[in-house]
Each structure stands twice: as C-alpha cells, then as structure tokens.
Amino acid sequence: MSLTITVIGLGQMGGNMALTLKAAGFDVTGSDVFEQARARLAAQGVAVVAPDKLPQSDVYLLSLPTSAHVREVIEQSPGLLNLAPKGSVIVDTSTSDPAVSRELAKKVAAAGLLWLDAPVSGGPKGAANGTLGMLLGGEDTTIEWVAPMLEAMSAKCTHVGGPGSGHVVKLANNYLCAAHLLTTAEAVAMAVKAGVAPEACLAGINSGSGRSAVSEVNFPEWVLSERFDSGFTTGLMRKDLRLAREAAQQLGIPLGLLQTVVDMWHSDAEQLGDSDDFNHIATPILARATQGGASA
C-alpha cells in the first residue's frame, strides 16, 4: 500500500521534500501557514491545503523552524494529537530540542500515534533530488512502515536510537560542522599568511587526517567560490548551537570548547546577519589573513 503523506512546512526543505515524494509516486498534500508557500507548491502540481483543512494521512511529515513550532502543530494548531488518525506517524525532520522531542513522543504515543524524529542534512538540493542524510530516532517497526518514504527522500538513513536520539545526534553533528568551519578557516588563513594558496592548503588537508566535509565540500563549493548559496543560514546554525549548549547543560557536561564555538558564532552578529549563508562565518577569518591582521 502506498503511503499518504501530508507535509507540514513548505519552506525550501519541506517544499522540496513534498515535490520529491510526489515525483516518487506518493499521494502528497502540502500545508503551510503562509499562503505564498502553498501557492508556490500548488503551481508545481502538489495538492495544498490550509492548516485547518489537513486531510487524514498515514504520515505527517514536519519541516518547521523550531521545537516551539513543532509543539504548536502537534498540541494546538492544527493539533495533530486530536486530528491525526490512530496509527498514523508523525515524522519530525526539523532540527529540534531533544528534550522537547522526547516529551512530545510520549504524548504522541499516548494518543495512539507513532513518532519518528528524522532530522536531515543535505540542504535544499538534497531535499530536491532525494539524497538527504537522515538520522532516525524511533522504533524499528515505525521505521519499517515508513521505509519506502525514507528511501525516496534520502541517500542514507542511520537509526541511532529511540525517540529524541536523532535530534541529539543532529545537534552533535551541527556542532562539529560549526567548529570545523572555524578551524578550517583558521588553518587556511595560516597557510595563506605563509604564502600557500588556499586551494593547495585544502588539497593537502584533504589528503590527511585533518579533512572533514567542511574542507572537502563547503570550502571549495561555497567559501572559496564565494557563491554562499547553500540554503542553510547563519541564524539556523546559531539556533542549533544554542540547542546543543542547552542539551549539554541539561546533561551536566562541561561546556568547554562548545561554549567557545557558540560565542564565536554570535560575536559578529552585526557583520554576519542571521539571514546570511552559514558558510560566511569563514569570510572574516580569511580576510584577516590577507589584511595583515592575526587570524581569529
């Protein structure tokens, strides 16, 4: 049986997920509080409805900015706890607060529904071509039921534990990505200051143990090219870093380097706005290497 899917949140990520799932043959309905977002998807052939007109579906796929938005959709407006048919699955692809996710997962189960946190990586491009990476937190039986949908959306799914686990690992991943952007920029700046071309420095790093997805992908594709169109904003990364810090504090873990990374991402708020591409964090560090100042 083909799954019926309602995608809630039709931004760059959710909208592209809806289009990908429709192209894969699923019965897809999209919904968003903004009429403009609904109209954009409708123009591309996706059935859309206002939030108060959600259909009965097998899966409600959420792609929302914050845990507060996820909570509102589930508990209040439109209120999936009361609206969704028994046995349907709520899949949260947002980068959410793990503590909130675990709380909501219990309420979802008590209402006779199933829960799966499935935060994604790969950006709008990955959502559009079905090559997202997904970190899954939930029960094996739930994952098995929605497996056809997950396969259509992703190049790789990794089941990391029960409800909330996907969001824990996503925050850990984004913390490392944020740190790698800073450290890679500093390493490249050091090389530039010493007379080594950035491309040559990266080639050397990527042949050794210091390489990362940031040095292999982000720097050549967005930083050195100065395209800065990854689709992921500085504001979203700042939000994820604050969530990672809160999670560490709740667990009683010394913040250490995490706090330094959070501070560095927030220190240039006037020069680096929340709407800027997140790869721009490297720009001032690299600029100081060519302007004669010390690297950050």
N, C-alpha and C positions, 0 to 999 in steps of 0.2 A: 504494500500500500504506500502510495506517495504521500509524504507529509504535507500538511497545510501549514503555512508559516506566516505569521504576522511580524513584520519588522517595525519596531518602535524606535524612532530616532533616525531621521533621514538626512543626516549630515553627510560629509564626504565618505565616512566609513560605512554608516548604516545604509545610505543610498546605494553605494556600490555593492554592498553585500546583497541587497534586495535584487539588484539587476543581475548579479552573478547567479543567484539562486533561481530567478525566473528563467534565465538562459539555460540552466541545467534541467529545467522541466518541472520545477516545483510550483505549486499553487501558492503564490506570494501576494500578500497585501501589505502595503506600507502605511505608516501613520506617523504624524509629527504635529506638534502644536503650532508650527508655522505653516501657514497656507502656501507660502512661496516654495518651501521644501516639498510639500505634497504636489504642487503643480509641476515642479521640475521632474519628479519621478513619473507623474502621470503622462507627461509629454514623451517619456521614453517607454511607455507601454505597461507600466506597473499599476495595478489597481491600488487606489489610495482611499483612505477614509480619515475623518477627523477622529481625535482620541476618544470621543464619546460614542463612536459608532464601530468599535472594534468587533470583528467577526469571531465566531467560535473557531479556534485553531488547535492544531496538535502542538505547535511550538510558538512561543512568544519570544522573539529574539530582540534583546535590548541593546541599543548602541547609544549611550547617553553620557553627558559630560561628567557627572559626579555621582557619588553614592546617594546624595540627597535626592537627585532626580530619579534614581532607581527606586529608592524608598517611596517616593511620591507615586510613581506609576504602579507600584505593587500594592501599596496600602491605601492610597487616597484617590488619585485621579489619573487614569480611569478606575484603578482599584482591581488589579488582576486577581487578588485573593478571592474576591467575590464574583468576578466576571469570567475568569478562565474556567473551562470545563474540567471536571475532575480527571486526573491522569495526564493532563497536558504538562508541557515542560516550559519552564522559564529559564532562558539561557541569557546570562548577562555577559556580553562581550566588552563592556566598559572596563576601564581600569579603576577599580573600586576599593574602598576601605575593607580589608578582610574581616574586621570585627563586625561591620555592618552586614557584610555578605553572609556571615555565619548566623547572625541574628535573623536575617530575612529568610535564609534557607530553612530554619526551624519553623517559621511561620508558614512558609510555602508548603512544607511537608504536612503541617497540622491542618492545612486547608485541603489536603488531598491532591496536591500538585507535586511536580518533580522539579528539582533545582539543578542547574549546572552553571558554574562560573567558567567562562571561556574567554578571558582577555586575549587580545590579538596583537600581533606585530606584523609589520609589512606595509603599513600605511595605506592610503587610498589606492595606490597602484596594486598592492597585493589583494585588497578587497575587490578591485575591479576584475582582476584576472584569476581569482580563486587560488592564490598562492600564499595566503596568510599563514603565519605560525600561530598556533593556539595552545594555551596552557589550560588544562581542564581540571576543575575541582568538582567532584561529584561521584555518584555511584556508578559502578560498572554497567549495571542494567540500563541506566539512563543514557550513558554514552553509547551503548549498543543500539538503543532505539533510534537515536538521532544521528547515528554514524553516517547515513547517506548524505545528510545535510552538511555535516562536518567535512566529509570528503570533497564535496563540491566547493566548499569555501576555502580549503586550506591545502598547503603542500605538506604540512607536518602538524600533527596533534600530539601533545605529550600529556598523559594523565599523571598528575603529580600528587593526588590525594583526594580527600573528601572535600565537602563544601568549604569554600574560602581559600583552599590551598592554591588554586590557580591565581587568585589575586595576590596572595603572599609572594609567590614566585615572580609574578609580573612586576611587583614593586622592587624585588631584588634585582631583576633584570634591568629595569629602567634606572635604578641607582648606579649600576655598573656602567650602563651606557652613558649616563651623565658624567660620571667620573672619567671614563675613557675619552670623552670629548675634551675635557680639560687637560688631562695628562698628555694626550696625543698632541694637542695644540702646543703645549709647553715643550714637548720633545722636538717637534718640528721647528718651533721658534728657536730653540737652542741650536739646531743644525743650521738654520738659515743664518743665524748670527755668526756661526763659524765658517760660513761660506759654502755650505752644502745646499743644493737645490731641494725644495720641498718634495718633489717627485722622487728624487734619488733617496732622500731620507725614508720616505714611505716604502719604497721598494725594499730597502734594507730591513726596516722594521717588519714588513710582511713576510720576509724570508726567515724571520727568527721568532723567538718565544714571546716577544712583546706585542705581536699582532693581535688585532681584535676586529670585530665587524666594523668598528669606527674607522680604523686605519685602512681596512680593506675596501669598505663601501662608502661610508659617509664622507671621508675626506676627498677621495677622487671624484665622487659623484656630485657632491653639494658644496663642499668647502673650497677646494682649490679651483673648481669650475665657477664658483660664485653664483651658482644657479639658485640655491636656497629655496627650493620648491618641493621639499619632502612631503609636505602635507601635515606635519606634526609641529605644533607651535611651542614656543618657549613657555607660554603660560601653562600648557598641559604638562610639560616636564616639571615645571616648578610645583604644580599641584601634586604630581606623583612623588616628587622628592619629599614634600611635606607629609604625605601619607606614609612614606617609608619611615620617616623620622618618628611619626606618631606610633607606628607599629613597633618600632624598636623601643620607644619609651614605655609602651604598654607591656612589653616583654621584659623590661628591666635591663636591657642591653646597653652598655656604654656607647655613646654616640660616636665618639672619636672622629674618624675621617668622614663619616656620613654627615656630621654637622658642618664640617668644613666645606663639603661639596654643596650642601644646601645653602650655606652662606654665600659661596661664590656665584651660585646661580641667581641669587637675589640681589647681589651687590650692585649690579649695573642696570637697575630697573629703569632708570631714566634713558640710558642709551640703548638698552635692549628691551623692547616692549613685549608684552605677553603675546601679541599677535605676530611677532617675528618668527621666522623659521628657527627651530631649536638649534640647528647647526651653526647659527650666527654666534653662539657662545664662544666659538673659536676665533672669531674675527679680531676682537681687541687684543687677544694674546698674540696672535700672529703679527698684528700691526705694530706692536711694541718692539718686535724683533727688527723691523725694518726702519723704525723711527729713532733707534738709538737708545731706547729705554730698556730696562731689565724686564725679563718675562715675568708674568704673574705667578 
